[in-house]
Amino acid sequence: MVTRRTAIIPKAPLGRILNKMGAKRVSDSALDLFSEVLAEIGTDIAEQAAKIAKHAGRKTIHEEDIKLASKQV
């Protein structure tokens, strides 16, 4: 049985990012890995931002929480 993974981040925008950075062509496996890496980094930032908001006594994550969390990760 083959299981199909679903990308959290769509491949097309990731391909455009890599193309803007100078890549002429990008393989599907490279896009899959790029998606996984970015999702992992995004998850780490989200976790840290949630901790920052909670520490500040808020349930809502604000823009400043994301900025601060991205610097810490």
N, C-alpha and C positions, 0 to 999 in steps of 0.2 A: 504494500500500500504506500502510495506517495502522498505526503502531506504537503499542502501548498501554504507557504508563508505569505502573509499579507504585510506589505510595507506600511509602516506608520507614516512615513514621509514619502509622497509620490516620487517616482523616478524622474519624471519630466522636469520638474523644477531643479532637481539636483543635477541633472544633465546640463541644464542651462547655466547653473552656477559654475560647473567645471569647465564648460565651454567658454564662459566669460573670462575664466582664469587662464585660458590659452590652450585647453585641450581640443584637439581636432576631432577626436572620436573617443567614446567612453564605452567600455564593455558593460554588459548587464551585470556581471559579477562584481565589477567595481562599483556600480550604482547600488547594488544590494548592500555591499559592505559599507559604503559611504552613508547609506540610510541607517544602518544599524549603529554605526559610530555616532552619528548625530543624534539619534534617538537616545542613546546611552548618555551622552553629554547633557541632552535636554532633560532627561530624567533626574540626573544628579543636580542640575540647577533648580529644577522644580522642587525637589526634596529640600534643598537648602533654603529656597525662598519660603517654603511653607514653615520651616523652623523659625526663620526670621520673623515672619508675620505672627506666628504663635507667641514668640518671645516678646513681641511688641503688644500682645494682648488683642490681636486682631484675628478674625477668621478669613479676611479678604487679603489676598496677595496683591500688593501694589507694584507699580513700575519700579520704584526704588528698591524693593525687595529682590526683584529679578536682576537689576543692575548690580547690587551688592553680592548676590549669590553667584553671579557669573564671574565676578572677580575672585571669589573664594574657591571656586571649583577649578 
